[in-house]
Amino acid sequence: MHDVNAMRDVEKSRPLEPGARLGRYELLAQVASGGMGAVWAARTHEDELVALKTILPTDAEKVALRTMFLDEARVAMLLADPNICRVIDLGNDGGTLYMVLEWIEGDSLRTALHEGMPAPSIDVALPICRALCDALEAAHQLRSEDGEPLALVHRDVSPHNVLLGFDGSVKLIDFGIAKTRQRLSETTNSGVLRGKLRYMAPEQVEGSRAVDRRADLWSLGAVLYALVTGVELFGDASEADILRILVMREGLPELPPTVPSAVAAIVQRALAFAPDARFQTARDMRAAIDAVLPPAPDRDRTAIAAFARARLEEPVRARRALIADARRRVASRDALVTSRRRRGQLALAGAFGTVFAVTIAAFAFARSSGTVAATATNAVVVAPEEGAAAKGAGSDPRVSPPPRIPAGAPVTSAAATNAPVASVAPANAASGTRSHAVMKKGAPKKPARTGGLGAEFDTHD
């Protein structure tokens, strides 16, 4: 988990597209947008589907909105209730703030209550409202990590922010404008009208500083009104008319006679103009619902799941197709990138192999040339044998063969016998050449030396 406070000073963000990565999450398709954020279907390295919420690119550099986003994240990370959408992670990737939530296979209550559809049965309406009571009770009782009560007020409870899952789950979402004692941003001060007017309590419309959790119970009463009637509170009235009714405390629309009286009593109490006349806690409102329809978890979950599938199958199918198409596109792109990278690697390997082969050949050639030179430099000079000398002498009439020395005769120097001696110098170490000198009769006498350059050898039998 990332440190939220460390992200407050970041002011840059980048455009997002399918296939982009934020932290360890890969974006697949944008599935919703509104207010200050966009929601993407994304997947983890384990291919688990998650909902990833980011600030819209057009708002990403607005400090106030970034702070609101962080406020929502701070609150949502503290909440732990099965009826509140769970936050999995929070991060900052290159200036892009994101919040990761559990994926709910379903859609909003607003979509399920779209115009023209009949109201759900009481067996569906009351369990949905009961689940929302539990979610609000958990939120209202929330404490900080230090144990301090946060006095949290959601302030935007509406069908738009309620998700229905195909598994029968009910999830309250979007604490973006929630009021708490430790909120970082100042964009929700009194005097700023935020939320959805048709679900807003009178004191919230007036911008009163006295807004507390009972404002959420008014909003929940308006949600229950929509559930049991199939239409929103105030019907087709304009926003100006709604404001007048709420500020002037004019009468609210009557419930149709088809609504059971016990259920109508719950709605009317929740929608009392005076906060003191309403349910004081979400727990109290749930107790009233339980008195009308005792809780039965399996039955309630089954009823909600059937309602969600009947009303939300089409949008969920369209979203599945969108995500499947995104998966194919991303896979195709990844395959192309992998292919190009592989071809580059093969080309690099081929070039390296060529350079290696040329280097080896050059080394072999250089080594061979060095051996020949060494052989020439270190050559050993051997005096020609008698037969070779005689043969050489016979073949060249200018050279007289050396006289034969009788056996037992003393060996004298070449100068004493006046015999021509071939004096052969070894190869010159510096030049690698060999010099030959022929000393003829009457040549000046040189002292005989043994070994070293210019060594002389007497030829005899």
Order of alpha helices (4+ residues) and beta strands (2+ residues): beta-beta-beta-beta-alpha-beta-beta-beta-alpha-alpha-beta-beta-alpha-alpha-alpha-alpha-alpha-alpha-alpha-alpha-beta-beta
